[in-house]
Structures are given as structure tokens and as C-alpha cells.
Amino acid sequence: VGLKEVTERVAEILGSESAGKGEEEISKRFCRHLERVGRLAASREDEESVWEVIENLEKFGETTVKRELKKATENVVLFLGAVVGAAAEKGLESGLIKAVYSFEKIGKKAVEKDFSVAVINTTIYLGLIGITAVEKGLKRAAQRAGFSLAEIGRIAAAKGHIEEVKEATFLAAKYLGKLGSTAAEKGLEDIILDAMFHLDFVGSTSERNGLERATKEVVRSFGEIGRKSVEKGFKNSAESAAFYLTILTLSSEEVVKTAIQDYESMLKEEEDRDAFRKFMKIYKQKLKERREKKRRNAE
């Protein structure tokens, strides 16, 4: 009997009335078994088997969400994260990319059911995959993680009545900022630009849904990426960060202004403050140009 058949059988058991309060223990034992198989496969750098384990955890997770098994879904996310950690250590990019797709699928369905813990943990794992991928130079995995972070952030932002679920939007902004700034440290400008594209998407979604905390985190992230880009001599990235920040300023000026001040106050090293001042100079020039253009169009 293969993993697929076992996964389907356990899912059936969980869905039966006889499972009762044992759903958490059943799911935990099954996920722990898959985790062990996945870790062993990763240690042997057996990407095909790692992929298969992740695929089965994904399908199991989709089943637990569909049947509204909250704790079981949380277990799937945690054990999937453990398998991904083992794959990341070995730099198994195909496994990481598959995991990103799996986390996104489970995360989206978890948002629909208001499974806040699963949603938040899914977002965190996506962020960690993205950062790890950048550090190891795995560009495809990093880019896909950025896209999935933005997707989860977008869907979570629409859940206006669930504060815990909306936290995922804040986390998406936070990790996209870290992804971009880490890419700057590693000299990967294409990943910086990619992260900012997704960050802009999260920013507009946050602003439109009145998520001030998430919007401020987007501003802080653009500030961090802009500063790092200046430090590393990435002129195009610095100007792009300033442009995105300008667009957000025109729709939420007070929020942006406050977030910029808060971020600047956190910078303790003179070198960091100097780089940020240079970035702010670029930003203010672009803001001035944008306002003048807007004024001319209104005449």
C-alpha cells in the first residue's frame, strides 16, 4: 500500500463519526509518520520522495479543512513545515517549490474556514521558505514564495470581521520585506524587484480594506528594502521602492508619514540612518514629481 492510499484511508477515518474527539491524535500520528518519511528522504536527497510526502500532506490538509477539522489542519501545517525544513537544509529546490504550492492551497482554504492558527502558521512558513531560498540562491523557490505570500495576504485582508485571520496580511508584508532586504544582502536585484511588486499588492489591498497596521508594515518594509538597496548600490531597486512608497502616500499620507517616522526612529547605526536619509531624498523627489503631475492633470 502506497502513501497515497494510506493518506486517503486516514482521511476517511477522520471524516467518520467514530473519529470523534480523537481527530487530533489520529492526525498527529499520521502526520508524524509522513514527517519521518519526508525527513529521511530529504537526508538522502531523494527529491522525488520528498515531493510525494509533501503532496500527500497537502491532500490530507485539504481534506481536514473541507471537513472543518481545525486541530487536524493545524497539525498538517506544522508537520509540513518540519518536512520543508529538512528539504531546505539540503537545498532541494523542487521540494521547496512544491511546499509553497501546498501551503498556499491549504492556507487559502483555511482562510475560508476562519482557521486563524493554520492561516498564520502557513504565512510564517511561506515567509521562512522565501528567506531560506534567497539565502541559498534558489531563485525560483524565492519568487514563488513571494507570490504565495501576497495571495494569502490578499485573501486574509478581506476577512474584515476576523482579527486573527487579518494578522496574516501583516505577516505577509513583514516577510516580503525580509525577503527583499535579504535579497539585497545577497546581491539578487531581480528578487528584490519581485518582492516589491508583491509587497505593493499587499499594500494596496491593506489600504483598501482599512488595515492600518498591515499598511504601516508595508511602509516599513519598503523603507528597509530602499535603505538596503542604497547601501548595496542597487539604484533601480531604490527608485522602485521610492515609487511604490509614493503611490501609497497619495492614498494614505498620514499612515505612511507615521510609519516612516517610526521606522527611522528604530535605526541606531549612523551608517543605516545615512542610507535611509539618501533613500528618503529619492522618495521625496518622486513624491514631488507625482504631485506636480497630478496637479497638471487636474488643470
C-alpha positions in Angstrom: 0.0 0.0 0.0 1.5 3.4 -1.1 1.4 6.7 0.7 -1.5 7.9 -1.4 -3.7 5.0 -0.4 -2.8 5.4 3.3 -3.5 9.1 3.2 -6.9 8.6 1.6 -7.8 5.9 4.2 -6.8 8.1 7.2 -8.8 11.0 5.7 -11.8 8.7 5.5 -11.4 7.7 9.2 -11.2 11.3 10.3 -14.3 12.1 8.4 -16.3 9.3 10.1 -18.4 9.8 13.2 -16.3 7.2 15.0 -13.3 9.5 15.0 -14.9 11.8 17.5 -12.6 13.6 19.8 -9.7 11.5 18.5 -9.3 13.6 15.4 -6.3 15.5 16.7 -4.4 12.4 17.9 -5.1 10.5 14.7 -4.0 13.3 12.5 -0.9 14.0 14.6 0.2 10.3 14.5 -0.3 10.2 10.7 1.4 13.5 10.0 4.3 12.5 12.3 4.7 9.3 10.2 4.8 11.3 7.0 7.3 13.7 8.6 9.7 10.9 9.4 9.4 9.6 5.9 10.0 13.1 4.5 13.0 13.8 6.7 14.6 10.5 5.8 14.0 11.2 2.1 15.5 14.7 2.5 18.6 13.4 4.3 19.2 11.1 1.3 18.5 14.0 -1.1 15.7 11.9 -2.6 13.7 14.8 -4.1 11.0 12.5 -5.7 10.1 11.0 -2.3 10.2 14.4 -0.6 7.8 15.7 -3.3 5.5 12.7 -2.7 5.4 13.3 1.0 4.6 16.9 0.6 1.9 16.1 -2.0 0.2 13.7 0.5 0.3 16.2 3.3 -1.2 18.7 1.0 -4.1 16.4 0.1 -4.6 15.4 3.7 -4.7 19.1 4.7 -7.2 19.9 2.0 -9.4 17.1 3.4 -9.1 18.3 7.0 -10.1 21.8 6.1 -13.0 20.6 3.9 -14.3 18.6 6.9 -13.8 21.5 9.2 -11.2 19.7 11.4 -9.4 22.7 12.8 -6.8 20.9 15.0 -6.1 18.4 12.4 -5.4 21.1 9.9 -3.0 22.8 12.3 -1.1 19.6 12.7 -0.8 19.2 8.9 0.7 22.7 8.6 3.2 22.1 11.5 4.4 18.8 10.2 4.6 20.0 6.6 6.8 22.8 8.0 9.1 20.2 9.5 9.5 18.3 6.2 10.2 21.6 4.4 12.9 22.5 7.0 14.7 19.2 6.2 14.4 19.8 2.5 15.7 23.4 2.9 18.8 22.2 4.7 19.7 20.1 1.7 18.8 22.9 -0.8 16.1 20.7 -2.5 14.5 23.4 -4.6 11.8 21.3 -6.2 10.6 20.2 -2.8 10.5 23.8 -1.6 8.5 24.9 -4.6 6.1 22.1 -4.1 5.8 23.0 -0.5 5.0 26.6 -1.4 2.1 25.5 -3.6 0.9 23.2 -0.9 1.0 25.9 1.8 -0.8 28.3 -0.5 -3.6 25.8 -1.2 -4.1 24.8 2.4 -3.8 28.4 3.5 -6.4 29.7 1.1 -8.9 27.1 2.2 -8.1 27.7 5.9 -8.9 31.4 5.4 -12.3 30.5 4.0 -13.0 28.5 7.2 -11.5 31.1 9.6 -8.9 28.7 10.8 -6.7 31.5 12.1 -3.9 29.5 13.6 -3.4 27.4 10.5 -3.5 30.6 8.3 -1.0 32.4 10.4 1.4 29.4 10.6 1.0 28.9 6.8 2.0 32.5 6.2 5.1 32.2 8.5 6.3 29.1 6.8 5.9 30.7 3.4 8.0 33.6 4.6 10.7 31.3 6.0 10.8 29.3 2.8 11.3 32.6 0.8 14.1 33.9 3.0 15.8 30.5 3.1 15.6 30.2 -0.7 17.2 33.6 -1.1 20.0 32.8 1.3 20.7 29.6 -0.7 20.3 31.3 -4.1 17.2 29.3 -5.0 15.5 32.0 -7.1 12.5 30.0 -8.4 11.5 29.0 -4.9 12.0 32.6 -3.6 9.9 34.1 -6.4 7.1 31.5 -5.9 7.1 32.1 -2.1 6.7 35.8 -2.7 3.7 35.3 -4.9 2.0 32.9 -2.4 2.6 35.3 0.5 0.8 38.1 -1.5 -2.0 35.7 -2.3 -2.6 34.7 1.3 -2.3 38.3 2.4 -4.9 39.4 -0.1 -7.5 36.8 0.8 -6.9 37.3 4.6 -7.4 41.1 4.2 -10.9 40.6 3.0 -11.8 38.8 6.3 -12.6 42.1 8.0 -14.5 40.5 10.9 -11.7 38.1 11.9 -8.8 39.9 13.5 -6.7 36.8 13.9 -7.0 35.9 10.2 -6.1 39.5 9.2 -2.8 39.0 11.1 -1.7 37.0 8.0 -1.8 40.2 5.9 0.5 41.9 8.4 2.8 38.9 8.3 2.8 38.7 4.5 4.0 42.3 4.5 6.6 41.6 7.1 8.1 38.6 5.3 8.0 40.2 1.9 10.1 43.0 3.4 12.5 40.5 4.8 12.7 38.6 1.6 13.5 41.8 -0.3 16.1 43.0 2.1 17.8 39.6 2.3 17.9 39.6 -1.5 19.7 43.0 -1.3 22.2 41.5 1.1 22.8 38.6 -1.3 23.0 40.8 -4.4 19.9 39.4 -6.1 18.3 42.5 -7.6 15.7 40.6 -9.6 14.4 39.0 -6.4 14.3 42.5 -4.7 12.2 43.8 -7.5 9.9 40.8 -7.5 9.4 41.0 -3.7 8.5 44.7 -4.0 6.0 44.0 -6.7 4.1 41.6 -4.4 4.6 44.0 -1.4 2.9 46.8 -3.4 0.0 44.4 -4.0 -0.3 43.7 -0.3 -0.1 47.4 0.5 -2.9 48.4 -1.8 -5.0 45.5 -0.5 -4.3 46.5 3.1 -5.1 50.2 2.5 -8.3 49.4 0.6 -9.5 47.2 3.5 -8.6 49.7 6.2 -5.9 47.5 7.7 -3.7 50.3 9.2 -1.2 48.0 11.0 -0.6 46.0 7.9 -0.3 49.1 5.8 2.3 50.5 8.2 4.3 47.2 7.9 4.3 47.6 4.1 5.7 51.1 4.5 8.4 49.8 6.9 9.2 47.0 4.5 9.6 49.4 1.6 11.8 51.6 3.9 14.0 48.6 4.8 14.3 47.5 1.2 15.0 51.0 0.0 17.7 51.5 2.6 19.4 48.2 1.9 19.3 48.9 -1.9 21.0 52.3 -1.3 23.7 50.6 0.8 24.3 47.9 -1.8 24.3 50.3 -4.8 21.1 49.0 -6.4 19.8 52.2 -7.9 16.9 50.7 -9.8 15.6 48.9 -6.7 15.9 52.0 -4.5 14.0 54.1 -7.1 11.3 51.3 -7.4 10.9 51.2 -3.6 10.5 55.0 -3.6 8.0 54.9 -6.4 5.8 52.3 -4.6 6.0 54.3 -1.4 4.9 57.4 -3.3 1.8 55.6 -4.7 0.9 54.5 -1.2 1.5 58.0 0.2 -1.0 59.6 -2.2 -3.8 57.4 -0.9 -2.8 57.2 2.9 -0.5 60.1 3.6 -0.8 60.2 7.4 -0.4 56.5 7.8 2.7 56.5 5.6 4.2 59.5 7.3 3.8 58.0 10.8 5.2 54.6 9.7 8.3 56.3 8.1 8.9 58.2 11.3 8.6 55.0 13.4 11.0 53.1 11.1 13.6 55.9 11.2 13.5 56.1 15.0 14.4 52.4 15.1 17.7 52.9 13.2 20.5 53.2 15.7 23.7 52.9 13.5 24.8 56.1 11.8 25.5 54.1 8.6 21.9 52.9 8.5 20.5 56.3 9.2 22.6 57.8 6.4 21.5 55.2 3.9 17.9 55.8 4.9 18.2 59.6 4.5 19.5 59.0 1.0 16.6 56.8 0.2 14.2 59.4 1.6 15.7 62.0 -0.7 14.8 59.8 -3.7 11.3 59.2 -2.3 10.6 62.9 -1.7 11.7 63.8 -5.2 9.5 61.2 -6.7 6.6 62.3 -4.5 7.1 65.9 -5.6 7.1 64.8 -9.3 4.0 62.7 -8.8 2.1 65.6 -7.1 3.1 68.0 -9.8 1.9 65.6 -12.5 -1.4 65.1 -10.6 -1.9 68.8 -10.3 -1.2 69.4 -14.1 -3.7 66.6 -15.0 -6.3 68.3 -12.8 -6.0 71.6 -14.5 
